[in-house]
């Protein structure tokens, strides 16, 4: 995996633009929109898009996003998968989000 540094030639893969229907893909900034990019590709991306994600942001940055935001923003299934895959044991789970998750069906 790379160190996660971005450079000017990094762009969102063309085949991933369908994950961002409310955005103009040409104006998506990889740094500014990193949270939504990480979320959508972890949740619904292909293997190639996942490889791009980890090459672009690095495993540490993706793992930190999952640790900080995954409980709230990923499906239960995806969150469980990425916690396991990235070796995440501790994560942020606000009480309101924990209560909301209890009401959800698996």
C-alpha positions in Angstrom: 0.0 0.0 0.0 1.1 3.5 -0.6 1.7 6.1 2.1 -1.6 7.7 1.2 -0.2 11.0 -0.2 -2.3 12.5 -3.0 -0.9 14.3 -6.0 -2.3 16.3 -8.9 -2.6 13.3 -11.3 -4.8 11.3 -8.9 -8.4 11.3 -10.0 -11.5 9.3 -9.2 -11.7 6.2 -11.5 -14.2 6.8 -14.3 -16.1 3.6 -13.5 -16.7 4.8 -9.9 -18.6 8.0 -10.9 -22.0 6.2 -10.6 -21.3 6.0 -6.8 -21.6 9.8 -6.6 -24.8 10.8 -8.6 -25.3 14.0 -6.7 -21.8 15.3 -7.5 -20.2 16.4 -10.7 -17.4 13.8 -10.9 -15.1 16.3 -12.6 -15.2 18.6 -9.6 -14.8 15.9 -6.9 -11.7 16.9 -4.9 -9.9 13.8 -3.6 -8.8 15.6 -0.4 -11.9 17.7 0.3 -14.3 14.8 -0.5 -12.2 12.0 0.9 -14.8 11.0 3.5 -17.6 10.4 1.0 -15.2 8.8 -1.5 -14.0 6.3 1.2 -17.5 5.6 2.4 -19.0 4.9 -1.0 -16.2 2.8 -2.3 -15.9 0.7 0.9 -19.7 0.2 0.8 -20.3 -0.5 -2.9 -17.0 -0.4 -4.8 -15.5 -3.1 -7.0 -12.2 -4.8 -6.3 -10.5 -2.5 -8.8 -12.0 0.6 -7.1 -11.0 -0.8 -3.7 -7.4 -1.2 -4.9 -7.5 2.4 -6.1 -8.9 3.6 -2.8 -6.1 1.9 -0.7 -3.4 3.0 -3.2 -4.7 6.6 -3.1 -5.4 7.1 0.6 -3.3 4.3 2.2 -4.5 1.6 4.6 -3.8 3.7 7.7 -6.0 6.6 6.5 -8.9 4.3 5.4 -8.7 2.4 8.7 -8.8 5.7 10.7 -11.9 6.7 8.7 -13.6 3.4 9.5 -12.6 3.8 13.2 -14.0 7.3 13.3 -17.0 7.2 11.0 -17.7 3.6 9.9 -20.2 2.7 12.7 -22.5 5.6 11.6 -21.9 5.7 7.9 -21.4 2.1 6.7 -24.0 -0.7 6.8 -23.6 -3.2 9.7 -22.3 -5.8 7.2 -19.7 -3.5 5.6 -18.6 -2.1 9.0 -18.1 -5.6 10.3 -16.1 -6.6 7.2 -13.8 -3.6 7.3 -13.2 -3.8 11.0 -12.1 -7.4 10.5 -10.1 -6.8 7.4 -8.3 -3.8 8.9 -7.9 -5.2 12.4 -10.0 -2.5 14.1 -11.0 -3.3 17.6 -11.8 0.1 19.0 -14.1 2.6 17.2 -16.3 5.6 17.7 -19.9 4.7 18.4 -22.0 7.6 19.7 -24.8 6.5 22.0 -27.5 7.9 19.8 -26.1 5.8 16.9 -25.9 2.7 19.0 -29.6 3.1 20.0 -30.6 3.7 16.3 -28.7 0.6 15.2 -30.6 -1.6 17.8 -33.8 -0.7 16.0 -32.5 -1.8 12.6 -33.1 -5.2 11.2 -30.0 -7.1 10.1 
